[in-house]
Amino acid sequence: MGMGVITRNNQLTISKDVRDQLGLKIGDKMIATVEKGKVMLEKLEIDPVERAFGRWKGMKEESTEYVKKLREAGDRAKTLWKK
């Protein structure tokens, strides 16, 4: 178990032994939650924004075209439900 220090910039310094155990490196993102008066830190394995970035690359249609198709399908479904 290591001790952390809050710097004057309100950043938390995590001790080397804890960083090594968790495989943390510079630039890793963490999620902080408070549970029963304790701060819990978890390494964010997959950044949702980075995961979504470039999602449409290599697709046969542009994302705007895909969204347009979804909206049209929704409009058709609404029309069917009105009948």
Biopython code that builds the backbone (N, CA, C, O; Angstrom):
import numpy as np
from Bio.PDB.StructureBuilder import StructureBuilder

atoms = [
    (1, "MET", "N", (0.844, -1.159, 0.000)),
    (1, "MET", "CA", (0.000, 0.000, 0.000)),
    (1, "MET", "C", (0.895, 1.230, 0.000)),
    (1, "MET", "O", (1.874, 1.297, 0.743)),
    (2, "GLY", "N", (0.555, 2.193, -0.832)),
    (2, "GLY", "CA", (1.344, 3.412, -0.909)),
    (2, "GLY", "C", (0.544, 4.612, -0.462)),
    (2, "GLY", "O", (-0.679, 4.549, -0.338)),
    (3, "MET", "N", (1.239, 5.701, -0.221)),
    (3, "MET", "CA", (0.597, 6.928, 0.200)),
    (3, "MET", "C", (0.548, 7.877, -0.988)),
    (3, "MET", "O", (1.513, 7.984, -1.746)),
    (4, "GLY", "N", (-0.577, 8.566, -1.148)),
    (4, "GLY", "CA", (-0.715, 9.549, -2.204)),
    (4, "GLY", "C", (-0.593, 10.950, -1.631)),
    (4, "GLY", "O", (-0.786, 11.159, -0.433)),
    (5, "VAL", "N", (-0.277, 11.894, -2.478)),
    (5, "VAL", "CA", (-0.124, 13.283, -2.055)),
    (5, "VAL", "C", (-0.907, 14.172, -3.009)),
    (5, "VAL", "O", (-0.825, 14.016, -4.228)),
    (6, "ILE", "N", (-1.679, 15.118, -2.437)),
    (6, "ILE", "CA", (-2.382, 16.111, -3.246)),
    (6, "ILE", "C", (-1.411, 17.278, -3.452)),
    (6, "ILE", "O", (-0.912, 17.859, -2.488)),
    (7, "THR", "N", (-1.151, 17.615, -4.723)),
    (7, "THR", "CA", (-0.226, 18.709, -5.030)),
    (7, "THR", "C", (-0.943, 20.048, -4.949)),
    (7, "THR", "O", (-2.159, 20.101, -4.765)),
    (8, "ARG", "N", (-0.180, 21.132, -5.087)),
    (8, "ARG", "CA", (-0.794, 22.467, -5.032)),
    (8, "ARG", "C", (-1.743, 22.707, -6.207)),
    (8, "ARG", "O", (-2.569, 23.619, -6.153)),
    (9, "ASN", "N", (-1.636, 21.903, -7.266)),
    (9, "ASN", "CA", (-2.561, 21.996, -8.404)),
    (9, "ASN", "C", (-3.751, 21.054, -8.238)),
    (9, "ASN", "O", (-4.491, 20.804, -9.190)),
    (10, "ASN", "N", (-3.931, 20.532, -7.019)),
    (10, "ASN", "CA", (-5.018, 19.597, -6.701)),
    (10, "ASN", "C", (-4.951, 18.320, -7.523)),
    (10, "ASN", "O", (-5.983, 17.739, -7.859)),
    (11, "GLN", "N", (-3.751, 17.886, -7.844)),
    (11, "GLN", "CA", (-3.551, 16.621, -8.530)),
    (11, "GLN", "C", (-3.071, 15.590, -7.519)),
    (11, "GLN", "O", (-2.335, 15.911, -6.586)),
    (12, "LEU", "N", (-3.496, 14.354, -7.716)),
    (12, "LEU", "CA", (-3.110, 13.282, -6.804)),
    (12, "LEU", "C", (-1.891, 12.551, -7.365)),
    (12, "LEU", "O", (-1.905, 12.092, -8.507)),
    (13, "THR", "N", (-0.856, 12.448, -6.567)),
    (13, "THR", "CA", (0.317, 11.669, -6.926)),
    (13, "THR", "C", (0.134, 10.273, -6.339)),
    (13, "THR", "O", (-0.051, 10.118, -5.132)),
    (14, "ILE", "N", (0.188, 9.263, -7.198)),
    (14, "ILE", "CA", (0.024, 7.874, -6.766)),
    (14, "ILE", "C", (1.406, 7.257, -6.649)),
    (14, "ILE", "O", (2.236, 7.409, -7.545)),
    (15, "SER", "N", (1.656, 6.561, -5.549)),
    (15, "SER", "CA", (2.986, 6.000, -5.301)),
    (15, "SER", "C", (3.375, 4.978, -6.375)),
    (15, "SER", "O", (2.518, 4.344, -6.990)),
    (16, "LYS", "N", (4.669, 4.838, -6.582)),
    (16, "LYS", "CA", (5.192, 3.958, -7.628)),
    (16, "LYS", "C", (4.749, 2.514, -7.451)),
    (16, "LYS", "O", (4.413, 1.860, -8.439)),
    (17, "ASP", "N", (4.736, 1.993, -6.222)),
    (17, "ASP", "CA", (4.346, 0.598, -6.037)),
    (17, "ASP", "C", (2.898, 0.356, -6.463)),
    (17, "ASP", "O", (2.583, -0.697, -7.018)),
    (18, "VAL", "N", (2.023, 1.320, -6.209)),
    (18, "VAL", "CA", (0.621, 1.184, -6.638)),
    (18, "VAL", "C", (0.530, 1.292, -8.155)),
    (18, "VAL", "O", (-0.185, 0.518, -8.791)),
    (19, "ARG", "N", (1.252, 2.250, -8.740)),
    (19, "ARG", "CA", (1.244, 2.386, -10.205)),
    (19, "ARG", "C", (1.740, 1.109, -10.873)),
    (19, "ARG", "O", (1.178, 0.665, -11.874)),
    (20, "ASP", "N", (2.785, 0.529, -10.320)),
    (20, "ASP", "CA", (3.341, -0.703, -10.886)),
    (20, "ASP", "C", (2.351, -1.864, -10.785)),
    (20, "ASP", "O", (2.198, -2.636, -11.732)),
    (21, "GLN", "N", (1.685, -1.988, -9.645)),
    (21, "GLN", "CA", (0.716, -3.075, -9.460)),
    (21, "GLN", "C", (-0.446, -2.974, -10.445)),
    (21, "GLN", "O", (-0.961, -3.986, -10.920)),
    (22, "LEU", "N", (-0.853, -1.729, -10.748)),
    (22, "LEU", "CA", (-1.984, -1.530, -11.655)),
    (22, "LEU", "C", (-1.564, -1.352, -13.110)),
    (22, "LEU", "O", (-2.408, -1.293, -14.004)),
    (23, "GLY", "N", (-0.266, -1.267, -13.340)),
    (23, "GLY", "CA", (0.217, -1.066, -14.707)),
    (23, "GLY", "C", (-0.107, 0.319, -15.237)),
    (23, "GLY", "O", (-0.345, 0.487, -16.433)),
    (24, "LEU", "N", (-0.120, 1.326, -14.348)),
    (24, "LEU", "CA", (-0.444, 2.692, -14.752)),
    (24, "LEU", "C", (0.760, 3.357, -15.376)),
    (24, "LEU", "O", (1.899, 3.143, -14.961)),
    (25, "LYS", "N", (0.485, 4.176, -16.391)),
    (25, "LYS", "CA", (1.558, 4.937, -17.018)),
    (25, "LYS", "C", (1.058, 6.350, -17.294)),
    (25, "LYS", "O", (-0.140, 6.619, -17.206)),
    (26, "ILE", "N", (1.959, 7.232, -17.621)),
    (26, "ILE", "CA", (1.613, 8.631, -17.883)),
    (26, "ILE", "C", (0.550, 8.694, -18.979)),
    (26, "ILE", "O", (0.672, 8.050, -20.021)),
    (27, "GLY", "N", (-0.485, 9.475, -18.726)),
    (27, "GLY", "CA", (-1.558, 9.657, -19.705)),
    (27, "GLY", "C", (-2.750, 8.732, -19.509)),
    (27, "GLY", "O", (-3.801, 8.947, -20.113)),
    (28, "ASP", "N", (-2.604, 7.695, -18.665)),
    (28, "ASP", "CA", (-3.746, 6.810, -18.398)),
    (28, "ASP", "C", (-4.864, 7.606, -17.742)),
    (28, "ASP", "O", (-4.611, 8.525, -16.964)),
    (29, "LYS", "N", (-6.084, 7.251, -18.057)),
    (29, "LYS", "CA", (-7.249, 7.912, -17.486)),
    (29, "LYS", "C", (-7.805, 7.068, -16.347)),
    (29, "LYS", "O", (-7.799, 5.838, -16.396)),
    (30, "MET", "N", (-8.286, 7.763, -15.322)),
    (30, "MET", "CA", (-8.806, 7.097, -14.134)),
    (30, "MET", "C", (-10.234, 7.579, -13.874)),
    (30, "MET", "O", (-10.598, 8.699, -14.233)),
    (31, "ILE", "N", (-11.025, 6.725, -13.253)),
    (31, "ILE", "CA", (-12.358, 7.083, -12.798)),
    (31, "ILE", "C", (-12.310, 7.104, -11.278)),
    (31, "ILE", "O", (-11.864, 6.143, -10.651)),
    (32, "ALA", "N", (-12.771, 8.205, -10.687)),
    (32, "ALA", "CA", (-12.784, 8.324, -9.229)),
    (32, "ALA", "C", (-14.231, 8.312, -8.738)),
    (32, "ALA", "O", (-15.072, 9.054, -9.247)),
    (33, "THR", "N", (-14.513, 7.474, -7.755)),
    (33, "THR", "CA", (-15.822, 7.443, -7.116)),
    (33, "THR", "C", (-15.619, 7.478, -5.608)),
    (33, "THR", "O", (-14.558, 7.120, -5.097)),
    (34, "VAL", "N", (-16.656, 7.917, -4.911)),
    (34, "VAL", "CA", (-16.601, 7.946, -3.453)),
    (34, "VAL", "C", (-17.592, 6.922, -2.934)),
    (34, "VAL", "O", (-18.776, 6.973, -3.269)),
    (35, "GLU", "N", (-17.116, 5.993, -2.118)),
    (35, "GLU", "CA", (-17.944, 4.938, -1.543)),
    (35, "GLU", "C", (-17.693, 4.872, -0.043)),
    (35, "GLU", "O", (-16.588, 4.565, 0.404)),
    (36, "LYS", "N", (-18.733, 5.163, 0.720)),
    (36, "LYS", "CA", (-18.652, 5.109, 2.190)),
    (36, "LYS", "C", (-17.463, 5.903, 2.725)),
    (36, "LYS", "O", (-16.730, 5.435, 3.596)),
    (37, "GLY", "N", (-17.285, 7.111, 2.190)),
    (37, "GLY", "CA", (-16.226, 7.988, 2.670)),
    (37, "GLY", "C", (-14.844, 7.672, 2.147)),
    (37, "GLY", "O", (-13.869, 8.280, 2.589)),
    (38, "LYS", "N", (-14.728, 6.735, 1.216)),
    (38, "LYS", "CA", (-13.433, 6.381, 0.644)),
    (38, "LYS", "C", (-13.423, 6.705, -0.844)),
    (38, "LYS", "O", (-14.429, 6.539, -1.533)),
    (39, "VAL", "N", (-12.286, 7.164, -1.327)),
    (39, "VAL", "CA", (-12.124, 7.433, -2.748)),
    (39, "VAL", "C", (-11.653, 6.151, -3.418)),
    (39, "VAL", "O", (-10.651, 5.561, -3.012)),
    (40, "MET", "N", (-12.368, 5.727, -4.434)),
    (40, "MET", "CA", (-12.013, 4.528, -5.186)),
    (40, "MET", "C", (-11.543, 4.978, -6.577)),
    (40, "MET", "O", (-12.255, 5.703, -7.272)),
    (41, "LEU", "N", (-10.361, 4.551, -6.970)),
    (41, "LEU", "CA", (-9.817, 4.871, -8.289)),
    (41, "LEU", "C", (-9.763, 3.618, -9.134)),
    (41, "LEU", "O", (-9.317, 2.566, -8.678)),
    (42, "GLU", "N", (-10.222, 3.737, -10.375)),
    (42, "GLU", "CA", (-10.156, 2.625, -11.325)),
    (42, "GLU", "C", (-9.553, 3.121, -12.626)),
    (42, "GLU", "O", (-9.855, 4.223, -13.084)),
    (43, "LYS", "N", (-8.713, 2.312, -13.206)),
    (43, "LYS", "CA", (-8.138, 2.642, -14.505)),
    (43, "LYS", "C", (-9.224, 2.497, -15.560)),
    (43, "LYS", "O", (-9.915, 1.480, -15.614)),
    (44, "LEU", "N", (-9.370, 3.512, -16.393)),
    (44, "LEU", "CA", (-10.332, 3.465, -17.484)),
    (44, "LEU", "C", (-9.676, 2.718, -18.629)),
    (44, "LEU", "O", (-8.759, 3.232, -19.269)),
    (45, "GLU", "N", (-10.144, 1.512, -18.885)),
    (45, "GLU", "CA", (-9.511, 0.660, -19.894)),
    (45, "GLU", "C", (-9.794, 1.129, -21.319)),
    (45, "GLU", "O", (-8.904, 1.136, -22.169)),
    (46, "ILE", "N", (-11.040, 1.519, -21.570)),
    (46, "ILE", "CA", (-11.408, 1.928, -22.920)),
    (46, "ILE", "C", (-12.103, 3.280, -22.845)),
    (46, "ILE", "O", (-13.160, 3.411, -22.228)),
    (47, "ASP", "N", (-11.501, 4.284, -23.478)),
    (47, "ASP", "CA", (-12.120, 5.604, -23.534)),
    (47, "ASP", "C", (-13.234, 5.549, -24.575)),
    (47, "ASP", "O", (-12.959, 5.295, -25.747)),
    (48, "PRO", "N", (-14.491, 5.782, -24.173)),
    (48, "PRO", "CA", (-15.600, 5.676, -25.123)),
    (48, "PRO", "C", (-15.472, 6.615, -26.311)),
    (48, "PRO", "O", (-15.893, 6.269, -27.414)),
    (49, "VAL", "N", (-14.901, 7.792, -26.108)),
    (49, "VAL", "CA", (-14.742, 8.735, -27.217)),
    (49, "VAL", "C", (-13.715, 8.205, -28.202)),
    (49, "VAL", "O", (-13.940, 8.223, -29.412)),
    (50, "GLU", "N", (-12.581, 7.731, -27.683)),
    (50, "GLU", "CA", (-11.553, 7.181, -28.565)),
    (50, "GLU", "C", (-12.053, 5.934, -29.281)),
    (50, "GLU", "O", (-11.706, 5.698, -30.438)),
    (51, "ARG", "N", (-12.870, 5.132, -28.592)),
    (51, "ARG", "CA", (-13.403, 3.918, -29.204)),
    (51, "ARG", "C", (-14.324, 4.267, -30.372)),
    (51, "ARG", "O", (-14.332, 3.580, -31.394)),
    (52, "ALA", "N", (-15.102, 5.345, -30.212)),
    (52, "ALA", "CA", (-16.044, 5.744, -31.264)),
    (52, "ALA", "C", (-15.364, 6.512, -32.395)),
    (52, "ALA", "O", (-15.864, 6.541, -33.519)),
    (53, "PHE", "N", (-14.223, 7.135, -32.094)),
    (53, "PHE", "CA", (-13.531, 7.937, -33.097)),
    (53, "PHE", "C", (-13.122, 7.060, -34.286)),
    (53, "PHE", "O", (-12.484, 6.020, -34.121)),
    (54, "GLY", "N", (-13.493, 7.492, -35.449)),
    (54, "GLY", "CA", (-13.135, 6.751, -36.656)),
    (54, "GLY", "C", (-13.996, 5.526, -36.899)),
    (54, "GLY", "O", (-13.659, 4.684, -37.731)),
    (55, "ARG", "N", (-15.093, 5.421, -36.190)),
    (55, "ARG", "CA", (-15.972, 4.258, -36.286)),
    (55, "ARG", "C", (-16.468, 4.042, -37.715)),
    (55, "ARG", "O", (-16.653, 2.904, -38.145)),
    (56, "TRP", "N", (-16.682, 5.127, -38.442)),
    (56, "TRP", "CA", (-17.244, 5.021, -39.791)),
    (56, "TRP", "C", (-16.180, 4.854, -40.863)),
    (56, "TRP", "O", (-16.504, 4.662, -42.035)),
    (57, "LYS", "N", (-14.908, 4.925, -40.469)),
    (57, "LYS", "CA", (-13.832, 4.797, -41.447)),
    (57, "LYS", "C", (-13.914, 3.423, -42.120)),
    (57, "LYS", "O", (-13.992, 2.394, -41.449)),
    (58, "GLY", "N", (-13.894, 3.426, -43.434)),
    (58, "GLY", "CA", (-13.945, 2.182, -44.178)),
    (58, "GLY", "C", (-15.355, 1.658, -44.424)),
    (58, "GLY", "O", (-15.537, 0.632, -45.080)),
    (59, "MET", "N", (-16.343, 2.359, -43.902)),
    (59, "MET", "CA", (-17.729, 1.929, -44.121)),
    (59, "MET", "C", (-18.143, 2.308, -45.541)),
    (59, "MET", "O", (-17.573, 3.223, -46.135)),
    (60, "LYS", "N", (-19.127, 1.607, -46.077)),
    (60, "LYS", "CA", (-19.568, 1.849, -47.441)),
    (60, "LYS", "C", (-20.353, 3.154, -47.568)),
    (60, "LYS", "O", (-20.410, 3.747, -48.645)),
    (61, "GLU", "N", (-20.961, 3.600, -46.461)),
    (61, "GLU", "CA", (-21.733, 4.835, -46.518)),
    (61, "GLU", "C", (-21.275, 5.793, -45.427)),
    (61, "GLU", "O", (-20.721, 5.384, -44.407)),
    (62, "GLU", "N", (-21.516, 7.064, -45.666)),
    (62, "GLU", "CA", (-21.180, 8.081, -44.676)),
    (62, "GLU", "C", (-22.111, 7.953, -43.473)),
    (62, "GLU", "O", (-23.218, 7.425, -43.587)),
    (63, "SER", "N", (-21.656, 8.439, -42.327)),
    (63, "SER", "CA", (-22.482, 8.376, -41.120)),
    (63, "SER", "C", (-23.772, 9.162, -41.293)),
    (63, "SER", "O", (-24.815, 8.763, -40.775)),
    (64, "THR", "N", (-23.714, 10.283, -42.021)),
    (64, "THR", "CA", (-24.927, 11.086, -42.224)),
    (64, "THR", "C", (-25.960, 10.319, -43.051)),
    (64, "THR", "O", (-27.162, 10.428, -42.810)),
    (65, "GLU", "N", (-25.490, 9.553, -44.013)),
    (65, "GLU", "CA", (-26.407, 8.745, -44.828)),
    (65, "GLU", "C", (-27.047, 7.645, -43.985)),
    (65, "GLU", "O", (-28.233, 7.351, -44.133)),
    (66, "TYR", "N", (-26.263, 7.048, -43.113)),
    (66, "TYR", "CA", (-26.772, 5.990, -42.237)),
    (66, "TYR", "C", (-27.835, 6.547, -41.290)),
    (66, "TYR", "O", (-28.880, 5.927, -41.093)),
    (67, "VAL", "N", (-27.570, 7.703, -40.712)),
    (67, "VAL", "CA", (-28.534, 8.333, -39.807)),
    (67, "VAL", "C", (-29.811, 8.682, -40.570)),
    (67, "VAL", "O", (-30.914, 8.515, -40.049)),
    (68, "LYS", "N", (-29.663, 9.164, -41.796)),
    (68, "LYS", "CA", (-30.826, 9.491, -42.623)),
    (68, "LYS", "C", (-31.693, 8.247, -42.847)),
    (68, "LYS", "O", (-32.920, 8.326, -42.771)),
    (69, "LYS", "N", (-31.058, 7.098, -43.123)),
    (69, "LYS", "CA", (-31.790, 5.844, -43.313)),
    (69, "LYS", "C", (-32.523, 5.447, -42.029)),
    (69, "LYS", "O", (-33.671, 5.005, -42.077)),
    (70, "LEU", "N", (-31.864, 5.604, -40.895)),
    (70, "LEU", "CA", (-32.513, 5.267, -39.623)),
    (70, "LEU", "C", (-33.738, 6.137, -39.376)),
    (70, "LEU", "O", (-34.783, 5.647, -38.946)),
    (71, "ARG", "N", (-33.603, 7.419, -39.649)),
    (71, "ARG", "CA", (-34.739, 8.330, -39.456)),
    (71, "ARG", "C", (-35.889, 7.976, -40.392)),
    (71, "ARG", "O", (-37.049, 7.995, -39.980)),
    (72, "GLU", "N", (-35.583, 7.658, -41.634)),
    (72, "GLU", "CA", (-36.624, 7.285, -42.586)),
    (72, "GLU", "C", (-37.328, 6.005, -42.137)),
    (72, "GLU", "O", (-38.548, 5.890, -42.249)),
    (73, "ALA", "N", (-36.559, 5.052, -41.633)),
    (73, "ALA", "CA", (-37.160, 3.810, -41.136)),
    (73, "ALA", "C", (-38.057, 4.101, -39.942)),
    (73, "ALA", "O", (-39.122, 3.499, -39.808)),
    (74, "GLY", "N", (-37.644, 5.010, -39.080)),
    (74, "GLY", "CA", (-38.469, 5.397, -37.936)),
    (74, "GLY", "C", (-39.746, 6.073, -38.373)),
    (74, "GLY", "O", (-40.809, 5.826, -37.803)),
    (75, "ASP", "N", (-39.655, 6.923, -39.378)),
    (75, "ASP", "CA", (-40.851, 7.588, -39.899)),
    (75, "ASP", "C", (-41.822, 6.578, -40.491)),
    (75, "ASP", "O", (-43.032, 6.692, -40.297)),
    (76, "ARG", "N", (-41.296, 5.580, -41.217)),
    (76, "ARG", "CA", (-42.160, 4.541, -41.788)),
    (76, "ARG", "C", (-42.842, 3.751, -40.676)),
    (76, "ARG", "O", (-44.022, 3.415, -40.780)),
    (77, "ALA", "N", (-42.099, 3.456, -39.614)),
    (77, "ALA", "CA", (-42.670, 2.704, -38.492)),
    (77, "ALA", "C", (-43.782, 3.502, -37.820)),
    (77, "ALA", "O", (-44.811, 2.933, -37.457)),
    (78, "LYS", "N", (-43.594, 4.801, -37.650)),
    (78, "LYS", "CA", (-44.624, 5.650, -37.045)),
    (78, "LYS", "C", (-45.892, 5.619, -37.898)),
    (78, "LYS", "O", (-47.004, 5.565, -37.372)),
    (79, "THR", "N", (-45.710, 5.653, -39.232)),
    (79, "THR", "CA", (-46.850, 5.632, -40.139)),
    (79, "THR", "C", (-47.620, 4.322, -39.975)),
    (79, "THR", "O", (-48.851, 4.325, -39.954)),
    (80, "LEU", "N", (-46.905, 3.207, -39.859)),
    (80, "LEU", "CA", (-47.560, 1.904, -39.695)),
    (80, "LEU", "C", (-48.315, 1.826, -38.370)),
    (80, "LEU", "O", (-49.391, 1.230, -38.314)),
    (81, "TRP", "N", (-47.779, 2.409, -37.315)),
    (81, "TRP", "CA", (-48.426, 2.349, -36.004)),
    (81, "TRP", "C", (-49.698, 3.182, -35.967)),
    (81, "TRP", "O", (-50.606, 2.887, -35.189)),
    (82, "LYS", "N", (-49.779, 4.213, -36.793)),
    (82, "LYS", "CA", (-50.970, 5.085, -36.815)),
    (82, "LYS", "C", (-52.157, 4.373, -37.433)),
    (82, "LYS", "O", (-53.300, 4.730, -37.149)),
    (83, "LYS", "N", (-51.917, 3.377, -38.271)),
    (83, "LYS", "CA", (-53.002, 2.693, -38.974)),
    (83, "LYS", "C", (-53.769, 1.781, -38.078)),
    (83, "LYS", "O", (-54.716, 1.132, -38.522)),
]
sb = StructureBuilder()
sb.init_structure("model")
sb.init_model(0)
sb.init_chain("A")
sb.init_seg("    ")
for serial, (resi, resn, name, xyz) in enumerate(atoms, 1):
    if name == "N":
        sb.init_residue(resn, " ", resi, " ")
    sb.init_atom(name, np.array(xyz, "f"), 0.0, 1.0, " ", f" {name:<3s}", serial, name[0])
structure = sb.get_structure()
